[in-house]
């Protein structure tokens, strides 16, 4: 498909902004804390940790409205391209104040920009969606998400798995999260994500061509933000930028690492020096 061909599908695609409303839930915060194996969970009146808004404002289409891969067939911000496949590429967040648990909130969402580019797998459509979170009249967080779509006929793409051991850490901040199917299943449920590559191993390996279940890109981003929170519990992130670069598969040995500075540099790495996700954070 040529650039003009892919661009033609979205030439008139201009979805309007939408608002979603939710109460920032202590129960969902506790569920995410348990999923992440944290000792304590924030409660009513506490600030919601950064990125934990992802277990709020969920969109739950009917099961019959899901495609063969588990993704929704249609959606307000889903571009009308054939055989659509989606990847979460990264994002940016600017925090004025954190969301407060137990209080109602509004998320205003809009498409900021679109662009057709060429990658090693062919044409790619980049869509940036901006979410503005408010409580009362105050803007709390402005988040931009970079989503990448491609048109795919459903064929599998083989992926190699990293087998080299992790090198010695070179940063002062280090965590070693353990990935396993139950973790992925719980994170899928908490985020309303029915994509089968996170819980259906037979589909993941035979249809998608992955060597094992795929760890959610947003979960890697959460690990990065949580490293800052764990190492600097009395400080708060003001700006956070992250990139999702390479899949992590369930059971892979990974390290979440970081170094204090301005900005703080963060990464999820595996053997042979592979970087799977990276981020920078500045403090308020």
LINVENUR-V553172 format. One record per pair of residues at least 4 apart in sequence whose C-alpha atoms are under 7 Angstrom apart, sorted by sequence separation. I is the first residue (numbers start at 0). GAP is how many residues later the second one is. D is the distance in whole Angstrom. If there is no record, write none. Layout:
<<I,GAP,D> <I,GAP,D>>
//
This chain:
<<0,4,6> <1,4,6> <2,4,6> <3,4,6> <6,4,6> <24,4,6> <25,4,6> <26,4,6> <27,4,6> <28,4,6> <29,4,6> <30,4,6> <31,4,6> <32,4,6> <33,4,6> <41,4,6> <47,4,6> <60,4,6> <65,4,5> <66,4,5> <73,4,6> <117,4,6> <118,4,6> <133,4,5> <134,4,7> <178,4,6> <179,4,7> <180,4,6> <181,4,6> <182,4,6> <183,4,6> <184,4,6> <185,4,6> <186,4,6> <187,4,6> <188,4,6> <195,4,5> <196,4,7> <199,4,6> <200,4,6> <201,4,6> <202,4,5> <203,4,5> <204,4,5> <215,4,7> <216,4,7> <217,4,6> <218,4,6> <219,4,6> <220,4,6> <221,4,6> <222,4,6> <223,4,7> <224,4,7> <225,4,6> <226,4,6> <227,4,6> <228,4,5> <247,4,7> <259,4,5> <268,4,7> <269,4,5> <0,5,7> <32,5,5> <65,5,5> <66,5,6> <117,5,5> <118,5,7> <133,5,4> <134,5,7> <187,5,5> <202,5,7> <203,5,6> <204,5,5> <258,5,6> <259,5,7> <268,5,6> <269,5,7> <65,6,4> <66,6,5> <116,6,6> <117,6,6> <132,6,6> <133,6,5> <187,6,7> <203,6,6> <204,6,6> <257,6,7> <258,6,6> <268,6,5> <64,7,6> <65,7,5> <115,7,7> <116,7,5> <132,7,6> <196,7,5> <204,7,6> <257,7,5> <258,7,7> <267,7,6> <268,7,6> <32,8,6> <64,8,6> <115,8,6> <116,8,6> <132,8,5> <195,8,7> <203,8,7> <257,8,4> <266,8,7> <267,8,5> <115,9,5> <131,9,6> <132,9,6> <203,9,6> <256,9,6> <257,9,6> <267,9,5> <114,10,6> <115,10,6> <131,10,5> <256,10,5> <266,10,6> <267,10,6> <29,11,5> <113,11,7> <114,11,5> <130,11,6> <131,11,6> <200,11,6> <255,11,6> <256,11,6> <266,11,4> <28,12,7> <113,12,5> <114,12,7> <130,12,5> <200,12,6> <255,12,5> <265,12,6> <266,12,6> <28,13,7> <113,13,5> <129,13,6> <130,13,6> <184,13,7> <254,13,6> <255,13,7> <265,13,5> <112,14,6> <113,14,6> <129,14,4> <183,14,6> <184,14,6> <198,14,6> <253,14,7> <254,14,5> <264,14,6> <265,14,6> <112,15,5> <128,15,6> <129,15,6> <183,15,7> <197,15,5> <253,15,6> <254,15,6> <264,15,5> <111,16,5> <127,16,6> <128,16,5> <196,16,6> <197,16,5> <253,16,5> <263,16,5> <264,16,7> <25,17,5> <110,17,6> <111,17,5> <127,17,5> <128,17,7> <196,17,6> <197,17,6> <252,17,6> <262,17,6> <263,17,5> <25,18,6> <110,18,4> <111,18,6> <127,18,5> <180,18,7> <197,18,7> <262,18,5> <263,18,6> <109,19,6> <110,19,6> <126,19,6> <127,19,6> <262,19,5> <108,20,7> <109,20,5> <125,20,7> <126,20,5> <261,20,6> <108,21,6> <109,21,7> <125,21,6> <126,21,6> <220,21,7> <108,22,4> <125,22,5> <107,23,6> <108,23,6> <124,23,6> <125,23,6> <106,24,6> <107,24,5> <123,24,6> <124,24,5> <106,25,5> <107,25,7> <123,25,6> <124,25,6> <106,26,5> <123,26,5> <27,27,7> <105,27,6> <106,27,6> <122,27,6> <216,27,6> <104,28,7> <105,28,5> <247,28,7> <104,29,6> <105,29,6> <246,29,6> <104,30,5> <244,30,7> <245,30,4> <103,31,6> <183,31,7> <244,31,5> <245,31,7> <23,32,7> <223,32,7> <243,32,6> <244,32,5> <213,33,7> <214,33,5> <222,33,7> <243,33,5> <21,34,7> <213,34,6> <214,34,6> <242,34,6> <243,34,7> <21,35,6> <213,35,5> <214,35,6> <242,35,5> <20,36,7> <212,36,6> <213,36,6> <241,36,6> <242,36,6> <19,37,6> <211,37,6> <212,37,5> <241,37,4> <211,38,6> <240,38,5> <241,38,7> <239,39,7> <240,39,5> <239,40,6> <240,40,7> <98,41,6> <239,41,5> <97,42,6> <223,42,6> <238,42,6> <239,42,7> <96,43,5> <223,43,7> <238,43,5> <95,44,5> <96,44,7> <236,44,6> <237,44,6> <238,44,7> <94,45,6> <95,45,6> <236,45,6> <237,45,5> <94,46,5> <236,46,4> <237,46,5> <93,47,6> <94,47,7> <235,47,6> <236,47,6> <92,48,7> <93,48,5> <234,48,7> <235,48,6> <92,49,6> <93,49,7> <47,50,6> <92,50,4> <158,50,7> <160,50,7> <46,51,6> <47,51,5> <91,51,6> <92,51,6> <155,51,6> <156,51,6> <157,51,5> <158,51,6> <46,52,6> <47,52,6> <91,52,5> <155,52,4> <156,52,5> <157,52,6> <158,52,7> <46,53,5> <47,53,6> <90,53,5> <91,53,7> <155,53,5> <45,54,6> <46,54,6> <90,54,4> <44,55,6> <45,55,6> <89,55,6> <90,55,5> <44,56,5> <89,56,5> <43,57,5> <44,57,6> <88,57,5> <219,57,7> <42,58,6> <43,58,5> <87,58,6> <88,58,6> <87,59,5> <88,59,6> <86,60,6> <87,60,6> <14,61,7> <85,61,7> <86,61,5> <14,62,7> <85,62,6> <86,62,6> <85,63,5> <84,64,5> <85,64,7> <83,65,6> <84,65,5> <83,66,6> <84,66,6> <83,67,5> <84,67,7> <82,68,5> <83,68,6> <9,69,7> <81,69,6> <82,69,5> <180,69,7> <9,70,7> <80,70,6> <82,70,6> <179,70,5> <8,71,6> <178,71,5> <179,71,6> <8,72,6> <178,72,5> <25,75,6> <23,76,7> <24,76,6> <25,76,6> <23,77,5> <24,77,6> <23,78,5> <175,78,6> <22,79,6> <23,79,6> <175,79,5> <22,80,6> <23,80,6> <174,80,6> <175,80,6> <22,81,4> <23,81,7> <173,81,7> <174,81,5> <21,82,6> <22,82,6> <173,82,6> <174,82,6> <21,83,6> <173,83,5> <20,84,6> <21,84,7> <172,84,5> <173,84,7> <20,85,5> <172,85,5> <19,86,6> <20,86,6> <170,86,6> <171,86,7> <172,86,6> <18,87,7> <19,87,5> <170,87,6> <171,87,6> <18,88,6> <19,88,7> <170,88,6> <18,89,4> <17,90,6> <18,90,6> <16,91,7> <17,91,5> <16,92,5> <17,92,7> <16,93,4> <15,94,7> <165,104,6> <166,104,6> <165,105,4> <164,106,5> <163,107,5> <162,108,7> <163,108,6> <6,109,6> <161,109,6> <2,113,7> <2,120,7> <70,123,6> <69,124,5> <70,124,5> <69,125,4> <68,126,6> <69,126,5> <68,127,6> <87,129,7> <59,132,7> <57,133,7> <58,133,7> <57,134,6> <54,135,6> <54,136,5> <53,137,6> <95,142,7> <94,143,5> <93,144,6> <94,144,6> <93,145,5> <92,146,6> <93,146,7> <92,147,5> <34,148,6> <91,148,6> <92,148,6> <91,149,4> <90,150,6> <91,150,7> <34,151,7> <90,151,6> <89,152,5> <90,152,7> <89,153,4> <88,154,6> <89,154,5> <88,155,5> <50,171,6> <49,175,7>>
//
